[in-house]
């Protein structure tokens, strides 16, 4: 039996400012660093064989904090943009409430939560390449990487830590839990607390544990 731990990065500066972040590199806030430390204490009984993260700084900073907190900085780490957050296109850098006023709450909700509708692709300061992704697009790059690089290690009995983002992790959880595209719309992954899967050599999920952060700062 192997163990898979999924962690969404701690609160970032743009999470705090209610801005669409996507592929823009934004650091953690002090509160995000603290919730990461509290989340790490929930998995202090585990010893990791390897860790995976995205190429974005908020996920890498979160991983660094977790490993330092648990004294496991020696493990191999692989970074890949396949685990990046969903690319929010022309919405990147913009305030979510302001966009709701401009386009209407319903339209912004569709862009944020739908499975296969991507935000606008116009080139902007924060989207110079004019690209955009739906959750379906995100899954199309995240899942092949997960199934080729990460899941085989878990099935082989290893304990693997993945620190990534709300939507790349939603794609992974959707696949593991065999959620429909309607069910995944209601799936939200919080910043900080770990999700733990125990998986057998055939890929069958034996147990899933969703942690909540302990209240207050560490003692």
Secondary structure, 3 states (H helix, E strand, C coil): CEEEEEEECCCEHHHHCCECCCCCCCCECHHHHHHHHHHHHCCCCCCCCEEEECCCHHHHHHHHHHHHHHCCCCCEEEECHHHCCCCCHHHCCCEHHHHHHHHCHHHHHHHHHCCCCCCCCCCECCECCCCCCCHHHHHHHHHHHHHHHHHHHHHCCCEEEEEECHHHHHHHHHHHCCCCCCHHHHCCCCECCEEEEEECCCCCEEEEEECCCCCCCCC
